Amino acid sequence: MTNFPECELSAARRSSLSWKLKLKIPNASKMQITWPAMSLSRLHLAVGLLAGLLSKPALACSFDISFNSEFEPGKARLSASEVRRMAGWMIDEPRKYENQEEFHIAIYQAPSAGISPALARRRGAHLHGLLTTFGVSTSKISSEIASYRPGKSELSPNLAHVNFMPGCPHPCCPGMVPIVNKAPVN
């Protein structure tokens, strides 16, 4: 190991300084290396913050599967092709999970774009009816009508979202592996 004549260095400081010498940092042997003193309360705070940051991704997991569709302007019902697409989504996505927790419908009202609150309610009722036709229990369907704000959203005011939240097991359940139904559902 390198011998530093200026002063006696601890092993930790010597290794830190030898790394600087290996990296060819100019005047590395004359650099003062200090280790900040940390009180016990600061140590507890730092450990708490680190634990909080590490646990946050596990707590922030929200698993949902979305179906997005667009109503034709002024229409309260989806086109036949969109209904077919939604039926395919119902077969491909929600039916894979053994527990279907909730379906949430989100649509916009935008009087400036010709979507009155009454039209938005009819659109919500249409989507609710489609979900029940596809076998979803009414108790598992919720809906919301949001006010569309032009300029704040790049989405179309005619857009409709259906979010499916599966019950456990699914990828966000702690320690669980999702179970996918293999038998076809009638």
HELIX and SHEET records of a PDB file:
HELIX    1   1 ALA A   11  LYS A   22  1                                  12    
HELIX    2   2 ALA A   28  LYS A   30  5                                   3    
HELIX    3   3 LEU A   40  LEU A   59  1                                  20    
HELIX    4   4 ALA A   80  ASP A   92  1                                  13    
HELIX    5   5 PRO A   94  LYS A   96  5                                   3    
HELIX    6   6 PRO A  111  ALA A  113  5                                   3    
HELIX    7   7 PRO A  117  THR A  133  1                                  17    
HELIX    8   8 THR A  138  LYS A  140  5                                   3    
SHEET    1   A 4 ILE A  65  GLU A  70  0                                        
SHEET    2   A 4 LEU A 159  PRO A 166 -1                                        
SHEET    3   A 4 GLN A 100  GLN A 109 -1                                        
SHEET    4   A 4 ILE A 141  SER A 147  1                                        
END                                                                             
